Amino acid sequence: MANWTRGQLNDKIVEQAQSNPSYRERLMKDPRALMAKQIGTDIPANVKVEVLQETPDKYFIVLPYMPKEGAELDDAALEKVAGGMLDKTCQQSILSTVVNLG
């Protein structure tokens, strides 16, 4: 799953939630734990994981995070992306670059 894009992961989660009531219930109760298990790594404590459930009269559009123009990555952030997603030192970058949660 480390090579999945954010969209692929989201599609898989939605598919599982629609076809498996137990999975959907776990996702609604504790999305952080389920996501950590699904992606195979811990989610940093400062990253919030929230599930929004649409209703017949409410539709959500989720926009990805966009840093302000001119914002630069610090050395730690650069180190996360420099080695690529399969680099063992970049385990946490899988979450931020593929899933884009933080």
Secondary structure, DSSP 8 states (H G I E B T S, - for coil): -TT--HHHHHHHHHHHHHH-HHHHHHHHH-HHHHHHHHHTS---TT--------BTTB----------TT----HHHHHHHHS-TT-GGGHHHIIIIII---
